[in-house]
């Protein structure tokens, strides 16, 4: 039992708590934040944690804390259960298959480590891009008029394909259940309200991450010294974050997540020795990573301004990012007057 009361266990629990708070606040970034956080934390503390064991622990913890959120949404009648069902049918087989596929295509632990770090690095960059794209889709909905349709006609084949792609991505990297699938749902079912989107995504994510966790445990085993502190920290963090969510302006947090995901993705690709970045395994260029993060931070408002301008809006003003992320916002309630960007 002494292994569960060490400095490393405390650090893992604190990391889980911080990420859990962010997940509770924003509904995004579970695997996308937790997995790289544990990879870099393990390196900083000198822990011999394989990327496969980190992915497995993250998925196991996610299956626990996402179940609570799904139960709450189910009680409130928010998810579209038919839509969630089709996503689950598509995602569970590929979530189970993904880890076995990676294992079969790698012939050594070192190669497995390299492939997983590369896969997670690219998945993080995709997750960051999906957030920006989601804002753009919300802007289009506002400009073209939002016609709510919380019970749309289900399109089985494309929904199954979305679930299959999301399941494969989550099974291999633990990233994507709340980012890639969410953006695909926005594109397929633009009439779904934000509350329905989040509820549906959360309900389908529980069996998805559970299947991915089971498959990874079967292959790599489960490191309890990592998983237990992670659950101990992430569960209360998620609860507290959910409680604070209505009281905290999320737009700044979400933009911060985009910067962090971009920097983490580049850092992992660098660490894995990706040719355009890495000088070798486990070597990184911290200055380059910091510069990339700064560039993303400075360019985001400018790029967003030009996107707004392409839609016939002033570069800054209403609808703000905060308004676009507000489930209750309707363009008819706020005109085209300029307000401070928030």
GISULKA-V898073 format. One record per backbone hydrogen bond with DSSP energy under -1.0 kcal/mol. NH is the residue of the N-H (numbers start at 1). CO is the residue of the C=O. E is the energy in kcal/mol with one decimal. If there is no record, write none. Layout:
{{NH	CO	E} {NH	CO	E}}
//
This chain:
{{4	1	-1.7} {5	2	-1.6} {10	6	-2.2} {11	7	-2.5} {12	8	-2.4} {13	9	-2.4} {14	10	-2.4} {15	11	-2.4} {16	12	-2.6} {17	13	-2.4} {18	14	-2.6} {19	15	-2.5} {20	16	-2.5} {21	17	-2.3} {22	18	-1.9} {23	19	-2.6} {24	20	-2.7} {25	21	-2.4} {26	22	-2.5} {27	23	-2.8} {33	29	-1.7} {34	30	-2.7} {35	31	-1.7} {37	33	-1.7} {38	34	-2.4} {39	35	-2.1} {40	36	-2.6} {41	37	-2.2} {42	38	-2.6} {43	39	-1.7} {44	40	-2.3} {45	41	-2.3} {47	42	-2.4} {49	47	-1.6} {54	50	-1.8} {55	51	-2.5} {56	52	-2.2} {57	53	-2.3} {58	54	-2.6} {59	55	-2.4} {60	56	-2.1} {61	57	-2.6} {62	58	-2.6} {63	59	-2.1} {64	60	-1.0} {65	61	-2.6} {66	62	-2.5} {69	65	-1.1} {70	66	-2.3} {71	67	-2.2} {72	68	-1.9} {73	69	-2.2} {74	70	-2.4} {75	71	-2.2} {76	72	-1.6} {77	74	-1.1} {78	73	-2.1} {84	80	-2.4} {85	81	-2.2} {86	82	-1.7} {87	83	-1.9} {88	84	-2.5} {89	85	-2.4} {90	86	-1.6} {91	87	-2.3} {92	88	-2.3} {95	91	-2.5} {96	92	-2.2} {97	93	-1.9} {98	94	-2.9} {101	97	-2.4} {102	98	-2.3} {103	99	-2.3} {104	100	-2.3} {105	101	-1.7} {112	108	-2.4} {113	109	-2.4} {114	110	-2.1} {115	111	-2.7} {116	112	-2.5} {117	113	-2.2} {118	114	-2.3} {119	115	-2.7} {120	116	-2.8} {121	117	-2.4} {122	118	-2.2} {123	119	-2.2} {124	120	-2.4} {125	121	-1.6} {126	122	-2.2} {127	123	-2.4} {128	124	-2.3} {129	125	-2.1} {130	126	-2.3} {131	127	-1.3} {132	128	-1.3} {133	129	-2.4} {134	130	-2.3} {135	131	-1.9} {136	132	-1.7} {137	133	-2.4} {138	134	-2.4} {139	135	-2.2} {140	136	-2.2} {141	137	-2.2} {142	138	-2.0} {143	139	-2.4} {144	140	-2.5} {149	191	-2.7} {159	155	-1.9} {160	156	-2.9} {161	157	-2.3} {162	158	-2.2} {163	159	-2.4} {164	160	-2.6} {165	161	-2.6} {166	162	-2.7} {167	163	-2.7} {168	164	-2.2} {169	165	-2.3} {170	166	-2.6} {171	167	-2.6} {172	168	-1.7} {173	169	-2.7} {174	170	-1.9} {181	176	-1.6} {183	179	-2.1} {184	180	-1.8} {185	181	-2.1} {186	182	-2.0} {187	183	-1.6} {188	184	-2.4} {189	185	-3.0} {192	189	-1.7} {197	193	-2.5} {198	194	-2.5} {199	195	-2.5} {200	196	-2.8} {201	197	-2.6} {202	198	-2.4} {203	199	-2.2} {204	200	-2.3} {205	201	-1.4} {206	202	-1.0} {208	204	-1.2} {209	205	-3.0} {210	206	-2.1} {211	207	-2.5} {212	208	-2.3} {213	209	-2.6} {214	210	-2.6} {215	211	-2.3} {216	212	-2.3} {217	213	-2.8} {218	214	-2.3} {219	215	-1.3} {220	216	-3.4} {221	217	-2.0} {224	222	-1.1} {227	223	-2.8} {228	224	-2.3} {230	226	-1.4} {231	227	-2.4} {232	228	-2.7} {233	229	-2.0} {234	230	-2.7} {235	231	-2.1} {237	233	-1.4} {238	234	-2.6} {239	235	-2.0} {240	236	-2.7} {241	237	-2.6} {242	238	-2.3} {243	239	-1.8} {244	240	-2.2} {245	241	-1.4} {247	244	-2.0} {248	245	-1.1} {254	250	-3.0} {255	251	-2.2} {256	252	-2.1} {257	253	-2.1} {258	254	-1.9} {259	255	-1.7} {260	256	-2.6} {261	257	-3.3} {262	258	-2.2} {263	259	-2.6} {264	260	-2.8} {265	261	-2.7} {266	262	-2.4} {267	263	-2.5} {268	264	-2.4} {269	265	-2.2} {270	266	-2.5} {271	267	-2.7} {272	268	-2.2} {273	270	-1.2} {274	269	-2.7} {277	274	-2.1} {278	274	-3.1} {282	271	-2.8} {283	280	-1.9} {289	285	-2.2} {290	286	-2.5} {291	287	-2.5} {292	288	-2.3} {293	289	-2.2} {294	290	-2.3} {295	291	-2.6} {296	292	-2.4} {297	293	-2.2} {298	294	-2.3} {299	295	-2.7} {300	296	-2.0} {303	299	-3.1} {304	300	-2.5} {305	301	-1.9} {306	302	-2.0} {307	303	-2.1} {308	304	-2.4} {309	305	-2.1} {310	306	-2.0} {311	308	-1.1} {312	309	-1.8} {313	308	-2.2} {324	320	-2.3} {325	321	-1.6} {329	326	-1.7} {333	330	-2.1}}
//
